[in-house]
Amino acid sequence: MTPPPGPAPGKILSRAELLTRRAAARAAGRRVVHCHGCFDLVHPGHIRHLRYARALGDILLVTLTGDAQVSKGAGRPLIPEELRAENLAALDCVDWVSIEPRPTAEALLTEVRPDVYVKGREYEFNQDPRFKAEREAVESGGGRVVFSSGDVVFSSTALINALESSVDPFQARLEQLLGLPDLQGASLFSLISAFRGRRVLVVGETILDTYILCDRPEVAGESPVMTLRPIEKRHYDGGAAILARHLAAMGARPTLITALPETEQGEAIRSRLTGEGIEVRPLRVPSPICEKQRFLVGAQKVMKLDLIEPLTLDAAQQDDLVDLAAAAAEEGGGSQAAIVADFGQGLFSQAVLPRICRALRRRVGTLTGDVSGRRSNLRSMYAMDLLCPSESELRQSLGLFDRGLPTVTWQLLEETKTRAAIVTLGPEGMIAFDREAPGSSGTGVPPVGTTRDSDTDSSGSYRSRVHAEHIPALTPYAIDALGCGDSLLAAATLALSAGAPLVAAAFLGATAAAIQAQRIGNIPISATDLRQAIARTHSAHMTFAAAEVVSARESPRAAAQIA
């Protein structure tokens, strides 16, 4: 296969080569016209500008600003300097191309002394001192400055910004969020630092998540049924245990109240969590720890098996659970926050859950909760600062499937006397709903950005009002969605307890969820993980990718992982 042609031979010059050719052209009486710029994306405006310039002389020299000196914002230039030079050299109207490593063309203009220096029409009334210095360098060398017609005007910066928005429909929303003072990198880093040493109580069931990695499935010979051959087993702490591990990894001092049997397995879990700085206060039960097995072929889950013996607490055990939670919240100087996590395994009944919430509400500053599974009791949580259900969990709990999400969320907040909710939407991210809308005047008119319910009372005024902030998903796809909600809840709880507004708590939660989604199994998210992810998010822009990178992304293996 014939390789694609490169740039025209001899067009791309070093500075020494350029000055040698310029001296030869001057000796031959040939007029050199000079254009200078970034030329990140060569668009129709550039083409007309260069053609106009070429008509003014015998040789067209185009110099471009080197990568290190481009100051057009993060992520620029989009195209590396070598490829920008190749683009220009491929144009028939361009004779010479050179990369200028200095911040402006002033010094180069003094050295080249072009006969004509052509700038865009927008520079005609420009008072920028850098351009004034360039003009003086040209005119002192005997040349003249000419402005192109400007009949077609494009902006590389505007085009790149538009491309970023069109490639990712959530890009514009993300940029809007990153412009908020509370979501600046320094503010978020400071918030994460405030996590250290915060005492957080976690109450909920512990689950063992087992991943069974299997060989490629086959069809059994005796009947058309799938056959799986296990290769490896991986065990992960789940449920309330992973919540406590997330908190510890983020720098907090968690206490875990959970049901554990007095068995070798129960003691192993307690010992493992204690080794990570988690204080474990078990409610002793005879039931084994529930285990959820997931069978994977590659990164794809093909089957799930729940090995569950639901807990059944008697009246005395329910009292013990409430007393354990209340005592843990008060001891050691008191807990600053508490998380109640109902995974539907029987630890919480509809009667005991409100009792625990009321007991903790009087003792902690920040109280949050979440549910998982069809047997959980979202509506039984009471007086929370934050609830974090998925949209499906929310709608199933309330039995509202055809109403707008703000209406359904408002009903949950009203019924449970809860301040705020973060409702997760899967690949579409999440929406943070706050009933305490900022700027509310009490006049019945919601502030800008507030979502109103469609319901009205008999007087025609709105019965409810919630402030909604959409946080886009911060990862393009999920390798494994298990545990994303737990990491979200842990980060958001710590943020709220440290005094952060809801939007900052939701953003940190979204960041933790995005990190978790790129991992197989439940792996604790650390404070360092959060800082690195925030830095990547703030610096994320469209970037040039080399051919080998694109090829790797399009490989069958990569495609299989994405699927």
MOQUI-V363142 format. One record per pair of residues at least 4 apart in sequence whose ideal C-beta (glycine too) atoms are under 8 Angstrom apart, sorted by the first residue. I is the first residue (numbers start at 1). J is the second residue. If there is no record, write none. Layout:
BEGIN
I,J / I,J
END
This chain:
BEGIN
6,86 / 7,11 / 7,12 / 7,85 / 7,86 / 7,89 / 7,90 / 7,97 / 8,89 / 8,90 / 11,89 / 11,94 / 11,95 / 11,96 / 11,97 / 12,85 / 12,86 / 12,89 / 12,97 / 12,98 / 13,17 / 13,18 / 13,21 / 13,96 / 13,97 / 13,98 / 14,18 / 14,98 / 15,19 / 15,98 / 15,108 / 15,111 / 16,20 / 17,21 / 18,22 / 18,61 / 18,96 / 18,98 / 18,112 / 19,23 / 19,111 / 19,112 / 20,24 / 21,25 / 21,96 / 22,26 / 22,32 / 22,61 / 22,112 / 22,113 / 23,27 / 24,28 / 25,30 / 25,32 / 25,58 / 25,59 / 26,30 / 26,32 / 26,113 / 30,57 / 30,58 / 30,59 / 31,56 / 31,57 / 31,58 / 31,59 / 31,115 / 31,116 / 32,57 / 32,58 / 32,59 / 32,61 / 32,112 / 32,114 / 32,115 / 32,116 / 33,53 / 33,54 / 33,56 / 33,57 / 33,59 / 33,60 / 33,61 / 33,114 / 33,115 / 33,116 / 33,117 / 33,118 / 34,61 / 34,62 / 34,63 / 34,105 / 34,109 / 34,112 / 34,114 / 34,116 / 34,117 / 34,118 / 34,138 / 35,49 / 35,50 / 35,53 / 35,60 / 35,61 / 35,62 / 35,63 / 35,117 / 35,118 / 35,119 / 36,62 / 36,63 / 36,64 / 36,65 / 36,100 / 36,105 / 36,108 / 36,117 / 36,134 / 37,46 / 37,64 / 37,65 / 38,64 / 38,65 / 38,70 / 38,72 / 38,76 / 38,77 / 38,84 / 38,156 / 39,46 / 39,62 / 39,64 / 39,84 / 39,87 / 39,88 / 39,156 / 40,70 / 40,72 / 40,76 / 40,77 / 40,78 / 40,79 / 40,84 / 40,156 / 40,157 / 40,160 / 41,78 / 41,79 / 41,156 / 41,159 / 41,160 / 42,46 / 42,47 / 42,87 / 42,88 / 42,91 / 43,47 / 43,154 / 43,156 / 43,159 / 44,48 / 44,152 / 44,154 / 45,49 / 45,120 / 45,152 / 45,153 / 45,154 / 46,50 / 46,154 / 47,51 / 47,91 / 48,52 / 48,148 / 48,149 / 48,151 / 48,152 / 49,53 / 49,118 / 49,120 / 49,148 / 50,54 / 50,60 / 50,62 / 50,91 / 50,93 / 50,94 / 51,55 / 51,93 / 52,56 / 52,118 / 52,148 / 52,149 / 53,57 / 53,60 / 53,116 / 53,118 / 53,146 / 53,148 / 54,60 / 54,93 / 54,94 / 56,116 / 56,118 / 56,146 / 57,115 / 57,116 / 59,95 / 59,96 / 60,93 / 60,94 / 60,95 / 60,96 / 61,95 / 61,96 / 61,97 / 61,98 / 61,112 / 61,114 / 62,88 / 62,94 / 62,96 / 62,97 / 62,98 / 63,97 / 63,98 / 63,99 / 63,100 / 63,105 / 63,108 / 64,81 / 64,84 / 64,85 / 64,88 / 64,97 / 64,98 / 64,99 / 64,100 / 65,69 / 65,70 / 65,100 / 65,103 / 66,70 / 66,81 / 66,99 / 66,100 / 66,101 / 66,102 / 67,77 / 67,80 / 67,81 / 68,101 / 69,100 / 69,101 / 69,102 / 69,103 / 70,76 / 70,77 / 72,76 / 72,77 / 72,156 / 72,157 / 73,157 / 73,541 / 74,538 / 74,539 / 74,541 / 75,539 / 75,540 / 75,541 / 75,542 / 75,543 / 76,157 / 76,160 / 76,541 / 77,81 / 77,84 / 78,160 / 78,542 / 78,543 / 78,544 / 79,83 / 79,84 / 79,87 / 79,544 / 80,84 / 80,544 / 81,85 / 81,99 / 82,86 / 82,99 / 83,87 / 83,544 / 84,88 / 85,89 / 85,97 / 85,98 / 85,99 / 86,90 / 87,91 / 88,94 / 88,97 / 89,94 / 89,97 / 100,105 / 100,108 / 102,106 / 102,107 / 102,108 / 103,130 / 104,130 / 104,133 / 104,134 / 105,109 / 105,134 / 106,110 / 106,130 / 106,133 / 106,134 / 106,137 / 107,111 / 107,137 / 108,112 / 109,113 / 109,114 / 109,117 / 109,134 / 109,137 / 109,138 / 109,141 / 110,137 / 110,140 / 110,141 / 113,138 / 113,141 / 113,142 / 113,143 / 114,138 / 114,141 / 114,143 / 115,142 / 115,143 / 115,144 / 116,143 / 116,144 / 116,145 / 116,146 / 117,134 / 117,135 / 117,138 / 117,143 / 117,144 / 117,145 / 117,146 / 118,145 / 118,146 / 118,147 / 118,148 / 119,123 / 119,131 / 119,145 / 119,146 / 119,147 / 119,148 / 120,147 / 120,148 / 120,150 / 121,147 / 121,148 / 121,149 / 121,150 / 121,153 / 122,126 / 122,150 / 122,153 / 123,131 / 123,147 / 124,147 / 126,131 / 127,132 / 128,132 / 129,133 / 130,134 / 131,135 / 132,136 / 133,137 / 134,138 / 135,139 / 135,145 / 136,140 / 137,141 / 138,143 / 138,144 / 138,145 / 139,143 / 139,144 / 139,145 / 154,158 / 154,159 / 155,159 / 156,160 / 157,161 / 158,162 / 159,163 / 160,164 / 160,542 / 161,165 / 162,166 / 163,167 / 163,542 / 164,168 / 164,171 / 164,541 / 164,542 / 165,169 / 165,171 / 165,172 / 167,171 / 167,542 / 168,174 / 170,174 / 170,429 / 170,472 / 170,473 / 171,175 / 172,176 / 173,177 / 173,470 / 173,472 / 174,178 / 174,472 / 174,474 / 174,537 / 175,179 / 176,180 / 177,183 / 177,469 / 177,471 / 177,503 / 177,507 / 178,183 / 178,184 / 178,537 / 178,538 / 179,183 / 180,184 / 180,503 / 181,187 / 182,187 / 182,500 / 182,501 / 182,503 / 182,504 / 183,187 / 183,188 / 183,503 / 183,504 / 183,507 / 184,188 / 185,189 / 185,534 / 185,535 / 185,538 / 186,190 / 187,191 / 187,504 / 188,192 / 188,504 / 188,507 / 188,508 / 188,530 / 188,534 / 189,193 / 189,531 / 189,534 / 190,194 / 191,195 / 191,495 / 191,498 / 191,500 / 191,504 / 191,508 / 192,250 / 192,251 / 192,508 / 192,527 / 192,530 / 192,531 / 193,527 / 194,198 / 194,498 / 194,499 / 195,250 / 195,251 / 195,252 / 195,494 / 195,495 / 195,498 / 195,527 / 196,251 / 196,252 / 196,527 / 197,251 / 197,252 / 197,253 / 198,251 / 198,252 / 198,253 / 198,336 / 198,337 / 198,494 / 198,497 / 198,498 / 199,252 / 199,253 / 199,254 / 199,255 / 199,332 / 199,333 / 199,334 / 199,335 / 199,336 / 199,337 / 200,247 / 200,252 / 200,253 / 200,254 / 200,255 / 200,335 / 200,336 / 200,337 / 200,338 / 200,339 / 200,493 / 200,494 / 200,497 / 201,254 / 201,255 / 201,257 / 201,325 / 201,328 / 201,329 / 201,335 / 201,337 / 201,338 / 201,339 / 201,360 / 201,364 / 202,240 / 202,243 / 202,244 / 202,247 / 202,254 / 202,255 / 202,256 / 202,257 / 202,258 / 202,338 / 202,339 / 202,341 / 203,240 / 203,257 / 203,258 / 203,321 / 203,325 / 203,338 / 203,339 / 203,340 / 203,341 / 203,356 / 203,360 / 204,239 / 204,240 / 204,243 / 204,257 / 204,258 / 204,339 / 204,340 / 204,341 / 204,342 / 204,343 / 204,347 / 205,239 / 205,240 / 205,258 / 205,259 / 205,290 / 205,311 / 205,341 / 205,342 / 205,343 / 205,345 / 205,346 / 205,347 / 206,237 / 206,238 / 206,239 / 206,240 / 206,241 / 206,256 / 206,258 / 206,259 / 206,260 / 206,269 / 206,289 / 207,237 / 207,238 / 207,239 / 207,241 / 207,289 / 207,290 / 207,291 / 207,292 / 207,343 / 207,345 / 208,235 / 208,236 / 208,237 / 208,238 / 208,265 / 208,269 / 208,289 / 208,290 / 208,291 / 208,292 / 209,235 / 209,236 / 209,237 / 209,238 / 209,291 / 209,292 / 209,294 / 209,482 / 209,483 / 209,521 / 209,522 / 210,233 / 210,234 / 210,235 / 210,236 / 210,291 / 210,292 / 210,293 / 210,294 / 211,233 / 211,234 / 211,235 / 211,236 / 211,293 / 211,294 / 211,296 / 211,520 / 211,521 / 212,228 / 212,230 / 212,232 / 212,233 / 212,293 / 212,294 / 212,295 / 212,296 / 213,230 / 213,231 / 213,232 / 213,233 / 213,234 / 213,296 / 214,228 / 214,229 / 214,230 / 214,231 / 214,295 / 214,296 / 214,297 / 214,302 / 215,228 / 215,229 / 215,231 / 215,297 / 216,297 / 217,226 / 217,227 / 217,228 / 217,297 / 217,302 / 218,226 / 218,227 / 218,229 / 219,224 / 219,225 / 219,226 / 219,227 / 220,224 / 220,225 / 220,226 / 220,227 / 226,302 / 228,295 / 228,297 / 228,302 / 228,303 / 230,295 / 234,520 / 234,521 / 236,242 / 236,521 / 236,522 / 236,523 / 237,241 / 237,242 / 237,245 / 237,269 / 237,272 / 237,273 / 237,522 / 238,242 / 238,292 / 238,482 / 238,483 / 238,486 / 238,522 / 239,243 / 239,258 / 239,341 / 239,343 / 239,345 / 240,244 / 240,256 / 240,258 / 240,339 / 240,341 / 240,343 / 241,245 / 241,256 / 241,258 / 241,269 / 241,273 / 242,246 / 242,483 / 242,486 / 242,522 / 242,524 / 243,247 / 243,254 / 243,339 / 243,341 / 243,486 / 243,489 / 243,490 / 244,248 / 244,254 / 244,255 / 244,256 / 244,273 / 244,278 / 245,249 / 245,273 / 245,276 / 245,278 / 245,522 / 245,524 / 246,250 / 246,486 / 246,487 / 246,490 / 246,491 / 246,512 / 246,524 / 246,525 / 247,252 / 247,254 / 247,278 / 247,490 / 247,493 / 247,494 / 248,252 / 248,253 / 248,254 / 248,276 / 248,277 / 248,278 / 248,524 / 249,276 / 249,524 / 249,525 / 249,526 / 249,527 / 249,529 / 250,490 / 250,491 / 250,494 / 250,525 / 250,526 / 250,527 / 250,530 / 251,527 / 252,494 / 253,277 / 253,279 / 254,277 / 254,278 / 254,279 / 255,278 / 255,279 / 255,280 / 255,281 / 255,328 / 255,335 / 256,273 / 256,278 / 256,279 / 256,280 / 256,281 / 257,281 / 257,282 / 257,283 / 257,321 / 257,324 / 257,325 / 257,328 / 258,280 / 258,282 / 258,283 / 258,347 / 259,282 / 259,283 / 259,284 / 259,285 / 259,287 / 259,311 / 259,347 / 260,266 / 260,269 / 260,270 / 260,280 / 260,282 / 260,283 / 260,284 / 260,285 / 260,289 / 261,265 / 261,266 / 261,284 / 261,285 / 261,286 / 261,287 / 261,288 / 261,289 / 262,266 / 262,267 / 262,284 / 263,267 / 263,288 / 264,268 / 265,269 / 265,288 / 265,289 / 266,270 / 266,282 / 266,289 / 267,271 / 268,272 / 269,273 / 269,289 / 270,274 / 270,280 / 270,282 / 271,275 / 272,276 / 273,278 / 273,280 / 274,278 / 274,279 / 274,280 / 276,524 / 281,324 / 281,328 / 283,317 / 283,320 / 283,321 / 283,324 / 283,347 / 285,311 / 285,313 / 285,317 / 287,309 / 287,310 / 287,311 / 287,312 / 288,309 / 290,306 / 290,307 / 290,308 / 290,309 / 290,345 / 291,306 / 291,307 / 291,308 / 292,304 / 292,305 / 292,306 / 292,307 / 292,308 / 293,304 / 293,305 / 293,306 / 293,307 / 294,301 / 294,303 / 294,304 / 294,305 / 294,482 / 295,301 / 295,302 / 295,303 / 295,304 / 295,305 / 296,300 / 296,301 / 296,302 / 296,520 / 297,302 / 298,560 / 298,561 / 299,479 / 299,480 / 299,520 / 299,560 / 299,561 / 300,560 / 300,563 / 301,480 / 308,345 / 310,345 / 310,346 / 310,375 / 311,345 / 311,346 / 311,347 / 312,346 / 313,317 / 313,318 / 313,321 / 313,346 / 313,347 / 313,349 / 313,352 / 314,318 / 315,319 / 316,320 / 317,321 / 318,322 / 318,349 / 318,351 / 318,352 / 318,355 / 319,323 / 320,324 / 321,325 / 321,347 / 321,352 / 321,356 / 322,326 / 322,352 / 322,355 / 322,356 / 322,359 / 323,327 / 324,328 / 325,329 / 325,338 / 325,356 / 325,359 / 325,360 / 326,330 / 326,359 / 326,360 / 326,363 / 327,331 / 328,335 / 329,334 / 329,335 / 329,338 / 329,359 / 329,360 / 329,363 / 329,364 / 330,334 / 330,335 / 330,363 / 334,363 / 334,364 / 335,363 / 335,364 / 336,364 / 336,365 / 336,366 / 336,497 / 337,364 / 337,365 / 337,366 / 337,367 / 337,368 / 337,493 / 337,494 / 337,496 / 337,497 / 338,360 / 338,363 / 338,364 / 338,366 / 338,367 / 338,368 / 339,368 / 339,369 / 339,370 / 339,489 / 339,490 / 339,493 / 340,348 / 340,353 / 340,356 / 340,357 / 340,360 / 340,367 / 340,368 / 340,369 / 340,381 / 340,384 / 341,369 / 341,370 / 341,371 / 341,372 / 341,486 / 341,489 / 342,347 / 342,348 / 342,353 / 342,369 / 342,370 / 342,371 / 342,372 / 342,376 / 342,377 / 342,378 / 342,381 / 343,347 / 343,371 / 343,372 / 343,373 / 343,376 / 344,371 / 344,372 / 344,373 / 344,374 / 344,375 / 344,376 / 345,373 / 345,375 / 346,375 / 348,352 / 348,353 / 348,356 / 348,376 / 348,377 / 348,380 / 349,353 / 349,377 / 350,354 / 350,377 / 350,380 / 351,355 / 352,356 / 353,357 / 353,377 / 353,380 / 353,381 / 353,382 / 354,358 / 354,380 / 354,381 / 354,382 / 355,359 / 356,360 / 357,361 / 357,367 / 357,369 / 357,381 / 357,382 / 357,383 / 357,384 / 358,362 / 358,382 / 358,383 / 359,363 / 360,364 / 360,367 / 361,367 / 361,382 / 361,383 / 365,497 / 366,385 / 366,386 / 366,493 / 366,496 / 366,497 / 367,383 / 367,384 / 367,385 / 367,386 / 368,384 / 368,385 / 368,386 / 368,387 / 368,388 / 368,489 / 368,492 / 368,493 / 368,496 / 369,381 / 369,384 / 369,386 / 369,387 / 369,388 / 370,387 / 370,388 / 370,389 / 370,485 / 370,486 / 370,489 / 371,376 / 371,377 / 371,378 / 371,381 / 371,389 / 371,393 / 371,397 / 372,376 / 372,393 / 372,485 / 374,396 / 376,393 / 376,397 / 377,381 / 378,387 / 378,389 / 378,393 / 378,394 / 378,397 / 378,412 / 378,416 / 379,397 / 379,398 / 379,412 / 379,415 / 379,416 / 381,387 / 381,416 / 381,418 / 382,416 / 382,417 / 382,418 / 383,416 / 383,417 / 383,418 / 384,416 / 384,418 / 384,419 / 385,418 / 385,419 / 385,420 / 385,496 / 386,418 / 386,419 / 386,420 / 386,421 / 386,422 / 386,492 / 386,493 / 386,496 / 386,502 / 386,505 / 387,412 / 387,416 / 387,418 / 387,420 / 387,421 / 387,422 / 388,421 / 388,422 / 388,423 / 388,424 / 388,485 / 388,488 / 388,489 / 388,492 / 388,509 / 389,393 / 389,394 / 389,397 / 389,412 / 389,421 / 389,423 / 389,424 / 390,394 / 390,423 / 390,424 / 390,425 / 390,426 / 390,485 / 391,395 / 391,405 / 391,423 / 391,424 / 391,425 / 391,426 / 392,396 / 393,397 / 394,398 / 394,408 / 394,409 / 394,412 / 394,421 / 394,423 / 395,399 / 395,400 / 395,401 / 395,408 / 397,412 / 398,408 / 398,411 / 398,412 / 398,415 / 400,407 / 400,408 / 400,411 / 403,407 / 403,408 / 404,408 / 404,453 / 404,454 / 405,409 / 405,423 / 405,431 / 406,410 / 406,433 / 406,451 / 406,452 / 406,453 / 406,466 / 406,468 / 407,411 / 407,453 / 407,454 / 407,455 / 407,464 / 408,412 / 409,413 / 409,421 / 409,423 / 409,431 / 409,433 / 409,466 / 410,414 / 410,433 / 410,435 / 410,453 / 410,464 / 410,465 / 410,466 / 411,415 / 412,416 / 412,418 / 412,421 / 413,417 / 413,418 / 413,419 / 413,420 / 413,421 / 413,433 / 413,435 / 413,466 / 414,464 / 419,434 / 419,435 / 419,436 / 420,432 / 420,433 / 420,434 / 420,435 / 420,436 / 420,502 / 421,432 / 421,433 / 422,430 / 422,431 / 422,432 / 422,433 / 422,488 / 422,492 / 422,502 / 422,505 / 422,506 / 422,509 / 423,430 / 423,431 / 423,433 / 424,429 / 424,430 / 424,484 / 424,485 / 424,488 / 424,513 / 425,429 / 425,430 / 425,431 / 426,473 / 426,481 / 427,473 / 427,477 / 427,478 / 428,472 / 428,473 / 429,470 / 429,471 / 429,472 / 429,473 / 429,474 / 429,510 / 430,470 / 430,471 / 430,488 / 430,506 / 430,509 / 430,510 / 431,468 / 431,469 / 431,470 / 431,471 / 432,468 / 432,469 / 432,471 / 432,502 / 432,503 / 432,505 / 432,506 / 433,451 / 433,466 / 433,467 / 433,468 / 434,438 / 434,466 / 434,467 / 434,468 / 434,469 / 434,502 / 435,465 / 435,466 / 435,467 / 436,440 / 436,467 / 437,446 / 437,447 / 437,450 / 437,465 / 437,466 / 437,467 / 438,447 / 438,467 / 439,447 / 439,448 / 440,446 / 440,447 / 440,465 / 441,445 / 441,447 / 444,461 / 444,462 / 446,450 / 446,451 / 446,452 / 446,462 / 446,465 / 446,467 / 447,467 / 449,467 / 449,468 / 449,469 / 450,465 / 450,466 / 450,467 / 450,468 / 451,466 / 451,467 / 451,468 / 452,462 / 452,464 / 452,465 / 453,462 / 453,463 / 453,464 / 453,465 / 453,466 / 455,462 / 455,463 / 455,464 / 456,460 / 456,461 / 456,462 / 456,463 / 457,461 / 457,462 / 457,463 / 469,502 / 469,503 / 469,506 / 471,503 / 471,506 / 471,507 / 471,510 / 472,510 / 473,510 / 473,514 / 474,510 / 474,511 / 474,513 / 474,514 / 474,533 / 474,537 / 475,514 / 475,517 / 475,518 / 477,517 / 477,562 / 478,484 / 478,517 / 478,518 / 479,517 / 479,518 / 479,519 / 479,520 / 479,561 / 480,517 / 480,519 / 480,520 / 480,521 / 481,517 / 482,521 / 482,522 / 483,487 / 483,516 / 483,521 / 483,522 / 483,523 / 484,488 / 484,513 / 484,516 / 484,517 / 485,489 / 485,513 / 486,490 / 486,516 / 486,522 / 487,491 / 487,509 / 487,512 / 487,513 / 487,515 / 487,516 / 487,525 / 488,492 / 488,509 / 488,510 / 488,512 / 488,513 / 489,493 / 489,509 / 490,494 / 490,512 / 490,525 / 491,495 / 491,505 / 491,508 / 491,509 / 491,511 / 491,512 / 491,525 / 491,530 / 492,496 / 492,505 / 492,506 / 492,508 / 492,509 / 493,497 / 493,505 / 494,498 / 494,508 / 495,500 / 495,504 / 495,505 / 495,508 / 495,509 / 496,500 / 496,502 / 496,505 / 500,504 / 500,505 / 500,508 / 501,505 / 502,506 / 503,507 / 504,508 / 505,509 / 506,510 / 507,511 / 508,512 / 508,530 / 509,513 / 510,514 / 511,515 / 511,530 / 511,533 / 511,534 / 511,537 / 512,516 / 512,525 / 512,529 / 512,530 / 513,517 / 514,518 / 514,533 / 515,519 / 515,525 / 515,529 / 515,530 / 515,533 / 516,522 / 516,523 / 516,525 / 519,523 / 525,529 / 525,530 / 526,530 / 527,531 / 528,532 / 529,533 / 530,534 / 531,535 / 532,536 / 533,537 / 534,538 / 535,539 / 536,540 / 545,549 / 545,550 / 545,553 / 546,550 / 547,551 / 548,552 / 549,553 / 550,554 / 551,555 / 552,558 / 553,558 / 554,558 / 554,559 / 555,559 / 556,560 / 557,561 / 558,562 / 559,563
END
